[in-house]
Amino acid sequence: MPGVSSQPIRLWLDRLSKRLVQHRLNRNLTQEELARAAGISRRTLARLENGEPTQLENFLRTLIALDLEDGLERLVPDVPQSPIQQLERSGQTRKRATGRRKSRSEQSEPWSWNDES
């Protein structure tokens, strides 16, 4: 699977950081006040607001401090199991992905019985 381009990541970091700043300003909070309420440093909040990478926990703490956690459910919605999966797994949820098997053309070495000397 090819890697994700950094361009959409940068766009989302920019969008979300601008929205965080607007929410903070709409609540008339300084960076220091919001950082204290979120339990993070002012520098970490400044990084978030500048669109710089930071830990997901810091982002979540900031959203909760701004009373924006209701939107988190829409961010990554719950995925219901299909009826077939429920039957196959007897109601248990999946814990692992099976992965993608390599096709014969992708295998590095051709298959053999290993009995050749």
PAZAPA-4460 file (N, C-alpha, C; in steps of 0.05 Angstrom, whole numbers, plus 32768, in hexadecimal, padded with zeros to 4 digits):
% residues 117
    n_x    n_y    n_z   ca_x   ca_y   ca_z    c_x    c_y    c_z   seq   type   mol
   8011   7FE9   8000   8000   8000   8000   8012   8019   8000     1      M     A
   800D   802B   7FEE   801E   8043   7FED   8018   8055   8005     2      P     A
   802C   8065   800D   802A   8077   8023   8018   808E   801D     3      G     A
   800F   809B   8032   7FFD   80B2   802F   800E   80CB   8029     4      V     A
   8006   80DA   8016   8014   80F3   800F   8012   8106   8026     5      S     A
   8027   8116   802A   8026   8129   8040   8015   8142   803A     6      S     A
   800E   8146   8020   7FFE   815D   8019   7FE3   815E   8027     7      Q     A
   7FD3   8148   8026   7FB9   814A   8034   7FBC   814C   8052     8      P     A
   7FD2   8141   805D   7FD7   8144   807A   7FDB   8161   8081     9      I     A
   7FEC   816E   8071   7FF2   818B   8076   7FD8   819C   8074    10      R     A
   7FC8   8195   8060   7FAF   81A4   805C   7F9D   81A1   8075    11      L     A
   7F9A   8188   807F   7F89   8184   8096   7F95   8191   80AF    12      W     A
   7FAF   818F   80B3   7FBC   819C   80CA   7FB6   81BB   80C9    13      L     A
   7FB8   81C6   80B1   7FB3   81E3   80AE   7F96   81EA   80B4    14      D     A
   7F84   81DA   80A9   7F67   81DF   80AE   7F60   81DD   80CB    15      R     A
   7F68   81C7   80D7   7F61   81C2   80F3   7F6E   81D6   8106    16      L     A
   7F87   81DE   8100   7F94   81F1   8112   7F86   820C   8111    17      S     A
   7F7D   8214   80F9   7F6E   822E   80F7   7F54   822C   8106    18      K     A
   7F47   8215   8104   7F2D   8212   8113   7F31   8213   8131    19      R     A
   7F47   8206   813A   7F4D   8207   8157   7F51   8224   8161    20      L     A
   7F60   8233   8151   7F65   824F   8159   7F4A   825E   815A    21      V     A
   7F39   825A   8146   7F1F   8269   8146   7F0E   8261   815E    22      Q     A
   7F0D   8247   8165   7EFE   823E   817C   7F09   824A   8195    23      H     A
   7F23   824B   8198   7F2F   8257   81B0   7F28   8274   81B2    24      R     A
   7F2B   8283   819C   7F25   829F   819C   7F08   82A5   81A0    25      L     A
   7EF6   8294   8195   7ED9   8298   819A   7ED2   8295   81B7    26      N     A
   7EE2   8285   81C6   7EDD   8282   81E2   7EED   8296   81F3    27      R     A
   7EFA   82A8   81E5   7F0A   82BD   81F2   7F1F   82B1   8205    28      N     A
   7F2D   829C   81FC   7F42   828F   820D   7F5D   8296   8202    29      L     A
   7F70   829A   8213   7F8C   829D   820B   7F97   8281   8206    30      T     A
   7FAE   8280   81F9   7FBB   8266   81F6   7FC1   825A   8211    31      Q     A
   7FCA   826B   8223   7FD1   8261   823E   7FB9   8255   824C    32      E     A
   7FA2   8262   824B   7F8A   8259   8258   7F81   823E   824C    33      E     A
   7F80   823C   8231   7F78   8224   8224   7F8B   820D   822A    34      L     A
   7FA5   8213   8229   7FB9   81FE   822E   7FB5   81F3   824B    35      A     A
   7FB1   8205   825E   7FAD   81FC   827A   7F94   81EB   827C    36      R     A
   7F7E   81F3   826F   7F65   81E4   8270   7F68   81C9   8263    37      A     A
   7F79   81C7   824E   7F7D   81AE   823F   7F92   819C   824D    38      A     A
   7FA2   81A8   825F   7FB7   8198   826C   7FCF   8194   825A    39      G     A
   7FD5   81A8   8249   7FEC   81A6   8238   7FFC   81C1   823B    40      I     A
   8014   81C1   8230   8024   81DA   8232   801A   81EE   821D    41      S     A
   8020   8208   8222   8019   821D   820F   8027   8218   81F5    42      R     A
   8040   820F   81F6   8050   8209   81DE   8043   81F3   81CD    43      R     A
   8038   81DF   81DA   802A   81C9   81CC   8011   81D4   81BE    44      T     A
   8002   81E5   81CC   7FEB   81F1   81C0   7FF3   8203   81A8    45      L     A
   8009   8211   81AB   8012   8222   8195   8019   8210   817D    46      A     A
   8026   81F9   8182   802C   81E7   816C   8012   81DD   815E    47      R     A
   7FFE   81D6   816E   7FE4   81CE   8163   7FD8   81E4   8152    48      L     A
   7FD9   81FD   815C   7FCD   8213   814E   7FDD   821B   8136    49      E     A
   7FF6   8214   8134   8006   821A   811D   8006   8203   8108    50      N     A
   7FF7   81EE   810E   7FF5   81D7   80FB   800D   81C5   80FC    51      G     A
   801D   81C6   8111   8034   81B5   8114   802B   819A   811F    52      E     A
   8039   8185   8118   8031   816B   8123   8035   816A   8142    53      P     A
   8023   815C   814F   8024   8158   816C   8015   813E   8172    54      T     A
   8015   8136   818B   8008   811D   8192   7FEA   811F   8190    55      Q     A
   7FDE   8109   8188   7FC1   8109   8186   7FB3   810F   81A1    56      L     A
   7FBF   8106   81B7   7FB3   810C   81D1   7FB2   812A   81D7    57      E     A
   7FC6   8139   81CE   7FC5   8156   81D2   7FAE   8163   81C2    58      N     A
   7FAA   8159   81AA   7F94   8163   8199   7F79   815D   81A7    59      F     A
   7F76   8144   81B1   7F5D   813C   81BE   7F59   814C   81D7    60      L     A
   7F6D   8150   81E7   7F6B   8161   8200   7F61   817D   81F9    61      R     A
   7F6C   8188   81E3   7F64   81A3   81DB   7F47   81A4   81D2    62      T     A
   7F3F   8190   81C2   7F23   818F   81BA   7F10   818D   81D2    63      L     A
   7F17   817C   81E5   7F06   8179   81FD   7F05   8193   820D    64      I     A
   7F1B   81A0   8210   7F1C   81B9   821F   7F0B   81CF   8211    65      A     A
   7F08   81CD   81F6   7EF8   81E0   81E7   7EDB   81D6   81E5    66      L     A
   7ED4   81C0   81F2   7EB9   81B4   81F1   7EB1   81AC   81D5    67      D     A
   7EC5   81A1   81C6   7EC0   8198   81AB   7EC0   817A   81A8    68      L     A
   7EBF   816B   81BE   7EC1   814E   81BC   7EA9   8141   81AF    69      E     A
   7E93   814F   81AC   7E7C   8143   819E   7E82   813C   8181    70      D     A
   7E94   814C   8175   7E9B   8148   8159   7EAE   8130   8155    71      G     A
   7EB9   8125   816B   7ECC   810F   8168   7EBE   80F5   815E    72      L     A
   7EA5   80F2   8165   7E96   80DA   815C   7E94   80DA   813D    73      E     A
   7E91   80F2   8132   7E8F   80F4   8115   7EAA   80F1   8107    74      R     A
   7EBF   80F7   8116   7EDA   80F6   810B   7EE1   80DA   8102    75      L     A
   7EDD   80C6   8113   7EE1   80AA   810D   7EC8   809B   8116    76      V     A
   7EB4   8098   8105   7E9B   808C   810E   7E9F   806E   8114    77      P     A
   7E8D   8065   8126   7E8D   8049   812E   7E85   8038   8115    78      D     A
   7E92   8021   8111   7E8D   8010   80FA   7E7E   7FF8   8104    79      V     A
   7E65   7FF5   80FB   7E56   7FDD   8103   7E60   7FC5   80F4    80      P     A
   7E5E   7FAE   8101   7E65   7F95   80F3   7E4F   7F8D   80E0    81      Q     A
   7E57   7F81   80CA   7E42   7F78   80B7   7E35   7F5F   80C4    82      S     A
   7E1D   7F58   80BC   7E10   7F40   80C7   7E21   7F27   80C2    83      P     A
   7E2E   7F25   80AB   7E3F   7F0E   80A5   7E56   7F0C   80B9    84      I     A
   7E63   7F23   80BF   7E79   7F23   80D2   7E6F   7F1B   80EE    85      Q     A
   7E58   7F24   80F5   7E4D   7F1D   8110   7E48   7EFF   8112    86      Q     A
   7E3E   7EF3   80FD   7E3A   7ED6   80FD   7E55   7EC7   80FE    87      L     A
   7E68   7ED0   80ED   7E81   7EC2   80EC   7E91   7EC4   8107    88      E     A
   7E8E   7EDA   8114   7E9D   7EDF   812C   7E8D   7EDB   8146    89      R     A
   7E75   7ED2   8143   7E63   7ECD   815A   7E61   7EE6   816C    90      S     A
   7E5F   7EFE   815F   7E5C   7F17   816E   7E75   7F24   8177    91      G     A
   7E8D   7F17   8174   7EA6   7F23   817C   7EAF   7F37   8167    92      Q     A
   7EBC   7F4C   8171   7EC7   7F60   815E   7EE3   7F57   8155    93      T     A
   7EEB   7F61   813D   7F05   7F5B   8132   7F1B   7F68   8142    94      R     A
   7F31   7F5A   8146   7F48   7F64   8154   7F60   7F69   8142    95      K     A
   7F60   7F5B   812B   7F76   7F5D   8118   7F6C   7F5D   80FB    96      R     A
   7F7D   7F68   80EA   7F78   7F67   80CD   7F87   7F4E   80C3    97      A     A
   7F7B   7F42   80AF   7F88   7F2A   80A4   7F9F   7F31   8091    98      T     A
   7FA0   7F4A   8088   7FB6   7F52   8076   7FAF   7F4A   805A    99      G     A
   7FBF   7F53   8048   7FBB   7F4D   802C   7FD0   7F39   8023   100      R     A
   7FC8   7F23   8017   7FDB   7F0F   800E   7FE8   7F18   7FF4   101      R     A
   8002   7F11   7FF2   8010   7F19   7FDA   8008   7F06   7FC3   102      K     A
   8005   7F12   7FAB   8000   7F01   7F94   801A   7EF4   7F8C   103      S     A
   8018   7EE0   7F7B   8030   7ED1   7F72   8044   7EE4   7F65   104      R     A
   803A   7EF8   7F57   804D   7F0A   7F49   805B   7F1C   7F5D   105      S     A
   8050   7F20   7F75   805C   7F31   7F8A   8070   7F22   7F9B   106      E     A
   806F   7F08   7F9B   8081   7EF8   7FAC   809D   7EFB   7FA1   107      Q     A
   80B0   7EFE   7FB4   80CC   7F03   7FAC   80D9   7EEA   7FA0   108      S     A
   80D4   7ED3   7FAA   80E0   7EBA   7FA0   80CA   7EA7   7F97   109      E     A
   80CF   7E98   7F81   80BB   7E85   7F79   80B9   7E6E   7F8E   110      P     A
   80A2   7E62   7F90   809E   7E4D   7FA3   80AD   7E34   7F9A   111      W     A
   80B8   7E25   7FAD   80C5   7E0B   7FA7   80C2   7DF9   7FBE   112      S     A
   80C8   7DDE   7FB9   80C6   7DCA   7FCE   80DE   7DCA   7FE1   113      W     A
   80F2   7DD9   7FDA   810B   7DDA   7FEA   8119   7DBF   7FEC   114      N     A
   8114   7DAD   7FD8   8122   7D94   7FD8   8139   7D93   7FC4   115      D     A
   813E   7DAA   7FB8   8154   7DAA   7FA4   816E   7DB1   7FB3   116      E     A
   8183   7DA2   7FAD   819D   7DA7   7FB9   81B1   7DB2   7FA7   117      S     A
***
